[in-house]
Amino acid sequence: MAGLSQKQLGIEAGLAPFVASTRINRYELGIHKVDYTFAICLAAMLHVPVAFLYAEDPELAQLILAFGRLPKRKRADLLALARALESGS
């Protein structure tokens, strides 16, 4: 999505070049769990909310991404719409 290789992403997020590709690959495959502090760095590099990286449902991930990209005044509108849909209005 960001157009970065695993190695580039790892290096940009602060990993040593010789481990960056392998480490990011293992995070993606779920072999290793990323600690929250490093997840914050990854999210910043990818310009996504940290919650996006932890979403298990693809639709929820897309909603988190959309919410994170909205200006604050529009976020309130989206929350109001979600609450209205939830209550059946």
Biopython code that builds the backbone (N, CA, C, O; Angstrom):
import numpy as np
from Bio.PDB.StructureBuilder import StructureBuilder

atoms = [
    (1, "MET", "N", (0.826, -1.193, 0.000)),
    (1, "MET", "CA", (0.000, 0.000, 0.000)),
    (1, "MET", "C", (0.874, 1.263, 0.000)),
    (1, "MET", "O", (0.540, 2.247, -0.660)),
    (2, "ALA", "N", (1.971, 1.238, 0.725)),
    (2, "ALA", "CA", (2.847, 2.403, 0.807)),
    (2, "ALA", "C", (3.921, 2.392, -0.275)),
    (2, "ALA", "O", (4.653, 3.368, -0.439)),
    (3, "GLY", "N", (4.015, 1.287, -1.012)),
    (3, "GLY", "CA", (5.020, 1.197, -2.062)),
    (3, "GLY", "C", (6.426, 0.944, -1.545)),
    (3, "GLY", "O", (7.405, 1.201, -2.246)),
    (4, "LEU", "N", (6.530, 0.443, -0.322)),
    (4, "LEU", "CA", (7.828, 0.146, 0.278)),
    (4, "LEU", "C", (8.044, -1.355, 0.334)),
    (4, "LEU", "O", (7.096, -2.113, 0.537)),
    (5, "SER", "N", (9.267, -1.785, 0.158)),
    (5, "SER", "CA", (9.584, -3.192, 0.387)),
    (5, "SER", "C", (9.592, -3.436, 1.889)),
    (5, "SER", "O", (9.607, -2.494, 2.682)),
    (6, "GLN", "N", (9.582, -4.702, 2.269)),
    (6, "GLN", "CA", (9.661, -5.030, 3.694)),
    (6, "GLN", "C", (10.938, -4.453, 4.294)),
    (6, "GLN", "O", (10.928, -3.919, 5.403)),
    (7, "LYS", "N", (12.023, -4.563, 3.561)),
    (7, "LYS", "CA", (13.298, -4.047, 4.058)),
    (7, "LYS", "C", (13.249, -2.535, 4.227)),
    (7, "LYS", "O", (13.683, -2.008, 5.252)),
    (8, "GLN", "N", (12.717, -1.829, 3.216)),
    (8, "GLN", "CA", (12.626, -0.369, 3.308)),
    (8, "GLN", "C", (11.764, 0.054, 4.488)),
    (8, "GLN", "O", (12.123, 0.961, 5.239)),
    (9, "LEU", "N", (10.616, -0.617, 4.643)),
    (9, "LEU", "CA", (9.719, -0.285, 5.754)),
    (9, "LEU", "C", (10.413, -0.496, 7.090)),
    (9, "LEU", "O", (10.344, 0.360, 7.972)),
    (10, "GLY", "N", (11.082, -1.634, 7.241)),
    (10, "GLY", "CA", (11.784, -1.923, 8.490)),
    (10, "GLY", "C", (12.859, -0.901, 8.802)),
    (10, "GLY", "O", (12.980, -0.438, 9.937)),
    (11, "ILE", "N", (13.637, -0.553, 7.793)),
    (11, "ILE", "CA", (14.706, 0.434, 7.994)),
    (11, "ILE", "C", (14.114, 1.786, 8.358)),
    (11, "ILE", "O", (14.575, 2.441, 9.293)),
    (12, "GLU", "N", (13.086, 2.206, 7.615)),
    (12, "GLU", "CA", (12.448, 3.507, 7.889)),
    (12, "GLU", "C", (11.856, 3.559, 9.301)),
    (12, "GLU", "O", (11.810, 4.619, 9.926)),
    (13, "ALA", "N", (11.406, 2.402, 9.792)),
    (13, "ALA", "CA", (10.809, 2.342, 11.131)),
    (13, "ALA", "C", (11.853, 2.154, 12.233)),
    (13, "ALA", "O", (11.509, 2.139, 13.415)),
    (14, "GLY", "N", (13.128, 2.011, 11.852)),
    (14, "GLY", "CA", (14.183, 1.978, 12.844)),
    (14, "GLY", "C", (14.911, 0.658, 13.034)),
    (14, "GLY", "O", (15.735, 0.534, 13.941)),
    (15, "LEU", "N", (14.620, -0.338, 12.189)),
    (15, "LEU", "CA", (15.330, -1.613, 12.306)),
    (15, "LEU", "C", (16.671, -1.551, 11.584)),
    (15, "LEU", "O", (16.842, -0.783, 10.637)),
    (16, "ALA", "N", (17.602, -2.352, 12.032)),
    (16, "ALA", "CA", (18.900, -2.448, 11.365)),
    (16, "ALA", "C", (18.698, -3.068, 9.980)),
    (16, "ALA", "O", (17.888, -3.981, 9.824)),
    (17, "PRO", "N", (19.424, -2.580, 8.983)),
    (17, "PRO", "CA", (19.241, -3.073, 7.611)),
    (17, "PRO", "C", (19.373, -4.589, 7.460)),
    (17, "PRO", "O", (18.668, -5.183, 6.645)),
    (18, "PHE", "N", (20.247, -5.219, 8.215)),
    (18, "PHE", "CA", (20.474, -6.648, 8.041)),
    (18, "PHE", "C", (19.358, -7.520, 8.618)),
    (18, "PHE", "O", (19.317, -8.717, 8.335)),
    (19, "VAL", "N", (18.453, -6.953, 9.417)),
    (19, "VAL", "CA", (17.335, -7.736, 9.962)),
    (19, "VAL", "C", (15.972, -7.219, 9.503)),
    (19, "VAL", "O", (14.954, -7.868, 9.741)),
    (20, "ALA", "N", (15.945, -6.063, 8.851)),
    (20, "ALA", "CA", (14.683, -5.379, 8.541)),
    (20, "ALA", "C", (13.714, -6.243, 7.731)),
    (20, "ALA", "O", (12.554, -6.388, 8.114)),
    (21, "SER", "N", (14.166, -6.806, 6.637)),
    (21, "SER", "CA", (13.277, -7.582, 5.765)),
    (21, "SER", "C", (12.727, -8.811, 6.478)),
    (21, "SER", "O", (11.524, -9.070, 6.441)),
    (22, "THR", "N", (13.600, -9.559, 7.122)),
    (22, "THR", "CA", (13.179, -10.775, 7.818)),
    (22, "THR", "C", (12.210, -10.451, 8.942)),
    (22, "THR", "O", (11.202, -11.139, 9.106)),
    (23, "ARG", "N", (12.495, -9.431, 9.708)),
    (23, "ARG", "CA", (11.646, -9.081, 10.850)),
    (23, "ARG", "C", (10.250, -8.668, 10.388)),
    (23, "ARG", "O", (9.252, -9.132, 10.940)),
    (24, "ILE", "N", (10.174, -7.795, 9.374)),
    (24, "ILE", "CA", (8.866, -7.359, 8.878)),
    (24, "ILE", "C", (8.103, -8.557, 8.313)),
    (24, "ILE", "O", (6.901, -8.690, 8.544)),
    (25, "ASN", "N", (8.788, -9.425, 7.580)),
    (25, "ASN", "CA", (8.154, -10.616, 7.029)),
    (25, "ASN", "C", (7.570, -11.481, 8.130)),
    (25, "ASN", "O", (6.451, -11.976, 7.994)),
    (26, "ARG", "N", (8.293, -11.671, 9.202)),
    (26, "ARG", "CA", (7.804, -12.504, 10.304)),
    (26, "ARG", "C", (6.649, -11.855, 11.047)),
    (26, "ARG", "O", (5.774, -12.549, 11.565)),
    (27, "TYR", "N", (6.641, -10.525, 11.102)),
    (27, "TYR", "CA", (5.486, -9.832, 11.679)),
    (27, "TYR", "C", (4.264, -10.067, 10.793)),
    (27, "TYR", "O", (3.185, -10.381, 11.295)),
    (28, "GLU", "N", (4.428, -9.916, 9.490)),
    (28, "GLU", "CA", (3.305, -10.089, 8.565)),
    (28, "GLU", "C", (2.742, -11.502, 8.617)),
    (28, "GLU", "O", (1.528, -11.691, 8.538)),
    (29, "LEU", "N", (3.609, -12.486, 8.746)),
    (29, "LEU", "CA", (3.174, -13.881, 8.785)),
    (29, "LEU", "C", (2.641, -14.302, 10.147)),
    (29, "LEU", "O", (2.075, -15.387, 10.281)),
    (30, "GLY", "N", (2.815, -13.460, 11.153)),
    (30, "GLY", "CA", (2.350, -13.783, 12.491)),
    (30, "GLY", "C", (3.289, -14.711, 13.250)),
    (30, "GLY", "O", (2.919, -15.255, 14.291)),
    (31, "ILE", "N", (4.494, -14.893, 12.738)),
    (31, "ILE", "CA", (5.482, -15.742, 13.416)),
    (31, "ILE", "C", (5.968, -15.051, 14.689)),
    (31, "ILE", "O", (6.165, -15.689, 15.723)),
    (32, "HIS", "N", (6.155, -13.747, 14.592)),
    (32, "HIS", "CA", (6.537, -12.938, 15.749)),
    (32, "HIS", "C", (5.499, -11.843, 15.937)),
    (32, "HIS", "O", (4.898, -11.368, 14.974)),
    (33, "LYS", "N", (5.301, -11.458, 17.161)),
    (33, "LYS", "CA", (4.380, -10.370, 17.468)),
    (33, "LYS", "C", (5.172, -9.077, 17.622)),
    (33, "LYS", "O", (6.207, -9.035, 18.287)),
    (34, "VAL", "N", (4.664, -8.042, 17.000)),
    (34, "VAL", "CA", (5.316, -6.740, 17.096)),
    (34, "VAL", "C", (4.924, -6.094, 18.422)),
    (34, "VAL", "O", (3.760, -6.145, 18.818)),
    (35, "ASP", "N", (5.884, -5.493, 19.102)),
    (35, "ASP", "CA", (5.525, -4.805, 20.345)),
    (35, "ASP", "C", (4.850, -3.478, 19.982)),
    (35, "ASP", "O", (5.058, -2.928, 18.901)),
    (36, "TYR", "N", (4.047, -2.991, 20.908)),
    (36, "TYR", "CA", (3.211, -1.820, 20.626)),
    (36, "TYR", "C", (4.045, -0.591, 20.267)),
    (36, "TYR", "O", (3.656, 0.184, 19.393)),
    (37, "THR", "N", (5.166, -0.409, 20.918)),
    (37, "THR", "CA", (6.013, 0.755, 20.626)),
    (37, "THR", "C", (6.481, 0.725, 19.181)),
    (37, "THR", "O", (6.483, 1.757, 18.509)),
    (38, "PHE", "N", (6.878, -0.446, 18.693)),
    (38, "PHE", "CA", (7.316, -0.545, 17.301)),
    (38, "PHE", "C", (6.118, -0.438, 16.358)),
    (38, "PHE", "O", (6.250, 0.094, 15.256)),
    (39, "ALA", "N", (4.962, -0.932, 16.772)),
    (39, "ALA", "CA", (3.748, -0.796, 15.955)),
    (39, "ALA", "C", (3.428, 0.677, 15.731)),
    (39, "ALA", "O", (2.964, 1.055, 14.655)),
    (40, "ILE", "N", (3.670, 1.498, 16.726)),
    (40, "ILE", "CA", (3.458, 2.944, 16.581)),
    (40, "ILE", "C", (4.375, 3.492, 15.492)),
    (40, "ILE", "O", (3.949, 4.311, 14.677)),
    (41, "CYS", "N", (5.627, 3.049, 15.475)),
    (41, "CYS", "CA", (6.579, 3.481, 14.436)),
    (41, "CYS", "C", (6.125, 3.020, 13.056)),
    (41, "CYS", "O", (6.161, 3.790, 12.096)),
    (42, "LEU", "N", (5.700, 1.770, 12.961)),
    (42, "LEU", "CA", (5.222, 1.254, 11.675)),
    (42, "LEU", "C", (4.010, 2.039, 11.180)),
    (42, "LEU", "O", (3.938, 2.413, 10.009)),
    (43, "ALA", "N", (3.068, 2.282, 12.073)),
    (43, "ALA", "CA", (1.867, 3.027, 11.695)),
    (43, "ALA", "C", (2.224, 4.433, 11.214)),
    (43, "ALA", "O", (1.650, 4.926, 10.243)),
    (44, "ALA", "N", (3.155, 5.061, 11.884)),
    (44, "ALA", "CA", (3.587, 6.400, 11.465)),
    (44, "ALA", "C", (4.208, 6.355, 10.073)),
    (44, "ALA", "O", (3.945, 7.228, 9.247)),
    (45, "MET", "N", (5.026, 5.346, 9.812)),
    (45, "MET", "CA", (5.666, 5.218, 8.499)),
    (45, "MET", "C", (4.635, 4.958, 7.399)),
    (45, "MET", "O", (4.790, 5.422, 6.269)),
    (46, "LEU", "N", (3.595, 4.220, 7.738)),
    (46, "LEU", "CA", (2.565, 3.853, 6.765)),
    (46, "LEU", "C", (1.421, 4.868, 6.694)),
    (46, "LEU", "O", (0.537, 4.765, 5.844)),
    (47, "HIS", "N", (1.453, 5.843, 7.595)),
    (47, "HIS", "CA", (0.403, 6.874, 7.669)),
    (47, "HIS", "C", (-0.975, 6.253, 7.898)),
    (47, "HIS", "O", (-1.949, 6.586, 7.222)),
    (48, "VAL", "N", (-1.025, 5.343, 8.870)),
    (48, "VAL", "CA", (-2.280, 4.694, 9.252)),
    (48, "VAL", "C", (-2.409, 4.740, 10.769)),
    (48, "VAL", "O", (-1.399, 4.837, 11.466)),
    (49, "PRO", "N", (-3.640, 4.673, 11.299)),
    (49, "PRO", "CA", (-3.799, 4.565, 12.745)),
    (49, "PRO", "C", (-3.232, 3.227, 13.227)),
    (49, "PRO", "O", (-3.293, 2.235, 12.502)),
    (50, "VAL", "N", (-2.695, 3.193, 14.414)),
    (50, "VAL", "CA", (-2.136, 1.960, 14.969)),
    (50, "VAL", "C", (-3.207, 0.871, 15.013)),
    (50, "VAL", "O", (-2.905, -0.297, 14.764)),
    (51, "ALA", "N", (-4.418, 1.225, 15.318)),
    (51, "ALA", "CA", (-5.498, 0.235, 15.397)),
    (51, "ALA", "C", (-5.677, -0.511, 14.074)),
    (51, "ALA", "O", (-6.093, -1.670, 14.074)),
    (52, "PHE", "N", (-5.373, 0.129, 12.963)),
    (52, "PHE", "CA", (-5.465, -0.505, 11.646)),
    (52, "PHE", "C", (-4.591, -1.759, 11.591)),
    (52, "PHE", "O", (-4.976, -2.763, 10.991)),
    (53, "LEU", "N", (-3.431, -1.698, 12.209)),
    (53, "LEU", "CA", (-2.497, -2.828, 12.185)),
    (53, "LEU", "C", (-2.991, -4.011, 13.003)),
    (53, "LEU", "O", (-2.546, -5.139, 12.789)),
    (54, "TYR", "N", (-3.891, -3.772, 13.923)),
    (54, "TYR", "CA", (-4.379, -4.820, 14.808)),
    (54, "TYR", "C", (-5.765, -5.345, 14.442)),
    (54, "TYR", "O", (-6.232, -6.315, 15.040)),
    (55, "ALA", "N", (-6.420, -4.730, 13.482)),
    (55, "ALA", "CA", (-7.778, -5.144, 13.110)),
    (55, "ALA", "C", (-7.756, -6.535, 12.491)),
    (55, "ALA", "O", (-6.992, -6.793, 11.561)),
    (56, "GLU", "N", (-8.583, -7.421, 13.001)),
    (56, "GLU", "CA", (-8.652, -8.790, 12.489)),
    (56, "GLU", "C", (-9.621, -8.918, 11.324)),
    (56, "GLU", "O", (-9.486, -9.830, 10.508)),
    (57, "ASP", "N", (-10.578, -8.035, 11.234)),
    (57, "ASP", "CA", (-11.590, -8.060, 10.181)),
    (57, "ASP", "C", (-11.210, -7.036, 9.109)),
    (57, "ASP", "O", (-10.979, -5.873, 9.440)),
    (58, "PRO", "N", (-11.140, -7.430, 7.844)),
    (58, "PRO", "CA", (-10.745, -6.495, 6.780)),
    (58, "PRO", "C", (-11.671, -5.278, 6.662)),
    (58, "PRO", "O", (-11.214, -4.173, 6.371)),
    (59, "GLU", "N", (-12.963, -5.486, 6.886)),
    (59, "GLU", "CA", (-13.889, -4.348, 6.811)),
    (59, "GLU", "C", (-13.656, -3.378, 7.953)),
    (59, "GLU", "O", (-13.709, -2.164, 7.758)),
    (60, "LEU", "N", (-13.400, -3.900, 9.140)),
    (60, "LEU", "CA", (-13.086, -3.034, 10.271)),
    (60, "LEU", "C", (-11.793, -2.273, 10.000)),
    (60, "LEU", "O", (-11.700, -1.084, 10.307)),
    (61, "ALA", "N", (-10.800, -2.942, 9.432)),
    (61, "ALA", "CA", (-9.533, -2.285, 9.101)),
    (61, "ALA", "C", (-9.782, -1.117, 8.149)),
    (61, "ALA", "O", (-9.204, -0.044, 8.321)),
    (62, "GLN", "N", (-10.633, -1.318, 7.151)),
    (62, "GLN", "CA", (-10.926, -0.242, 6.202)),
    (62, "GLN", "C", (-11.662, 0.911, 6.869)),
    (62, "GLN", "O", (-11.420, 2.075, 6.548)),
    (63, "LEU", "N", (-12.560, 0.592, 7.794)),
    (63, "LEU", "CA", (-13.274, 1.640, 8.530)),
    (63, "LEU", "C", (-12.320, 2.431, 9.410)),
    (63, "LEU", "O", (-12.417, 3.655, 9.490)),
    (64, "ILE", "N", (-11.402, 1.742, 10.069)),
    (64, "ILE", "CA", (-10.397, 2.419, 10.901)),
    (64, "ILE", "C", (-9.540, 3.330, 10.044)),
    (64, "ILE", "O", (-9.242, 4.461, 10.429)),
    (65, "LEU", "N", (-9.148, 2.836, 8.886)),
    (65, "LEU", "CA", (-8.327, 3.632, 7.970)),
    (65, "LEU", "C", (-9.088, 4.870, 7.506)),
    (65, "LEU", "O", (-8.543, 5.974, 7.508)),
    (66, "ALA", "N", (-10.337, 4.690, 7.113)),
    (66, "ALA", "CA", (-11.150, 5.822, 6.663)),
    (66, "ALA", "C", (-11.331, 6.845, 7.782)),
    (66, "ALA", "O", (-11.200, 8.049, 7.558)),
    (67, "PHE", "N", (-11.632, 6.364, 8.984)),
    (67, "PHE", "CA", (-11.813, 7.250, 10.134)),
    (67, "PHE", "C", (-10.533, 8.040, 10.403)),
    (67, "PHE", "O", (-10.577, 9.249, 10.631)),
    (68, "GLY", "N", (-9.404, 7.351, 10.374)),
    (68, "GLY", "CA", (-8.122, 8.004, 10.657)),
    (68, "GLY", "C", (-7.745, 9.067, 9.652)),
    (68, "GLY", "O", (-6.995, 9.989, 9.975)),
    (69, "ARG", "N", (-8.254, 8.952, 8.440)),
    (69, "ARG", "CA", (-7.913, 9.922, 7.392)),
    (69, "ARG", "C", (-8.872, 11.107, 7.338)),
    (69, "ARG", "O", (-8.626, 12.078, 6.622)),
    (70, "LEU", "N", (-9.952, 11.027, 8.090)),
    (70, "LEU", "CA", (-10.920, 12.128, 8.090)),
    (70, "LEU", "C", (-10.450, 13.282, 8.972)),
    (70, "LEU", "O", (-9.772, 13.069, 9.977)),
    (71, "PRO", "N", (-10.813, 14.501, 8.591)),
    (71, "PRO", "CA", (-10.571, 15.623, 9.510)),
    (71, "PRO", "C", (-11.438, 15.440, 10.762)),
    (71, "PRO", "O", (-12.475, 14.779, 10.706)),
    (72, "LYS", "N", (-11.025, 16.011, 11.864)),
    (72, "LYS", "CA", (-11.730, 15.805, 13.141)),
    (72, "LYS", "C", (-13.214, 16.147, 13.060)),
    (72, "LYS", "O", (-14.035, 15.440, 13.643)),
    (73, "ARG", "N", (-13.571, 17.201, 12.360)),
    (73, "ARG", "CA", (-14.982, 17.587, 12.294)),
    (73, "ARG", "C", (-15.822, 16.555, 11.558)),
    (73, "ARG", "O", (-17.008, 16.402, 11.848)),
    (74, "LYS", "N", (-15.220, 15.845, 10.609)),
    (74, "LYS", "CA", (-15.942, 14.808, 9.870)),
    (74, "LYS", "C", (-16.012, 13.502, 10.676)),
    (74, "LYS", "O", (-16.918, 12.693, 10.477)),
    (75, "ARG", "N", (-15.060, 13.307, 11.575)),
    (75, "ARG", "CA", (-15.086, 12.109, 12.415)),
    (75, "ARG", "C", (-16.348, 12.077, 13.263)),
    (75, "ARG", "O", (-16.958, 11.023, 13.442)),
    (76, "ALA", "N", (-16.733, 13.224, 13.778)),
    (76, "ALA", "CA", (-17.956, 13.309, 14.587)),
    (76, "ALA", "C", (-19.161, 12.917, 13.745)),
    (76, "ALA", "O", (-20.072, 12.255, 14.242)),
    (77, "ASP", "N", (-19.178, 13.316, 12.482)),
    (77, "ASP", "CA", (-20.283, 12.944, 11.586)),
    (77, "ASP", "C", (-20.330, 11.435, 11.382)),
    (77, "ASP", "O", (-21.405, 10.835, 11.414)),
    (78, "LEU", "N", (-19.174, 10.823, 11.174)),
    (78, "LEU", "CA", (-19.119, 9.381, 10.970)),
    (78, "LEU", "C", (-19.557, 8.633, 12.228)),
    (78, "LEU", "O", (-20.264, 7.629, 12.140)),
    (79, "LEU", "N", (-19.144, 9.113, 13.381)),
    (79, "LEU", "CA", (-19.568, 8.485, 14.641)),
    (79, "LEU", "C", (-21.069, 8.605, 14.829)),
    (79, "LEU", "O", (-21.721, 7.657, 15.267)),
    (80, "ALA", "N", (-21.622, 9.767, 14.499)),
    (80, "ALA", "CA", (-23.075, 9.965, 14.618)),
    (80, "ALA", "C", (-23.818, 9.013, 13.681)),
    (80, "ALA", "O", (-24.831, 8.426, 14.060)),
    (81, "LEU", "N", (-23.312, 8.864, 12.460)),
    (81, "LEU", "CA", (-23.935, 7.939, 11.511)),
    (81, "LEU", "C", (-23.868, 6.500, 12.022)),
    (81, "LEU", "O", (-24.853, 5.765, 11.944)),
    (82, "ALA", "N", (-22.724, 6.103, 12.538)),
    (82, "ALA", "CA", (-22.564, 4.754, 13.065)),
    (82, "ALA", "C", (-23.541, 4.510, 14.234)),
    (82, "ALA", "O", (-24.155, 3.447, 14.322)),
    (83, "ARG", "N", (-23.673, 5.477, 15.101)),
    (83, "ARG", "CA", (-24.589, 5.322, 16.235)),
    (83, "ARG", "C", (-26.034, 5.233, 15.759)),
    (83, "ARG", "O", (-26.825, 4.457, 16.294)),
    (84, "ALA", "N", (-26.374, 6.041, 14.740)),
    (84, "ALA", "CA", (-27.737, 5.997, 14.190)),
    (84, "ALA", "C", (-28.010, 4.640, 13.543)),
    (84, "ALA", "O", (-29.095, 4.082, 13.710)),
    (85, "LEU", "N", (-27.049, 4.116, 12.816)),
    (85, "LEU", "CA", (-27.219, 2.807, 12.189)),
    (85, "LEU", "C", (-27.340, 1.709, 13.241)),
    (85, "LEU", "O", (-28.119, 0.767, 13.094)),
    (86, "GLU", "N", (-26.557, 1.852, 14.298)),
    (86, "GLU", "CA", (-26.577, 0.866, 15.379)),
    (86, "GLU", "C", (-27.943, 0.823, 16.071)),
    (86, "GLU", "O", (-28.445, -0.244, 16.428)),
    (87, "SER", "N", (-28.526, 2.005, 16.251)),
    (87, "SER", "CA", (-29.809, 2.069, 16.959)),
    (87, "SER", "C", (-30.993, 1.844, 16.034)),
    (87, "SER", "O", (-32.136, 1.782, 16.486)),
    (88, "GLY", "N", (-30.720, 1.722, 14.729)),
    (88, "GLY", "CA", (-31.799, 1.445, 13.786)),
    (88, "GLY", "C", (-32.500, 2.686, 13.274)),
    (88, "GLY", "O", (-33.562, 2.585, 12.658)),
    (89, "SER", "N", (-31.928, 3.851, 13.516)),
    (89, "SER", "CA", (-32.572, 5.103, 13.051)),
    (89, "SER", "C", (-32.401, 5.285, 11.572)),
    (89, "SER", "O", (-32.874, 6.275, 11.013)),
]
sb = StructureBuilder()
sb.init_structure("model")
sb.init_model(0)
sb.init_chain("A")
sb.init_seg("    ")
for serial, (resi, resn, name, xyz) in enumerate(atoms, 1):
    if name == "N":
        sb.init_residue(resn, " ", resi, " ")
    sb.init_atom(name, np.array(xyz, "f"), 0.0, 1.0, " ", f" {name:<3s}", serial, name[0])
structure = sb.get_structure()
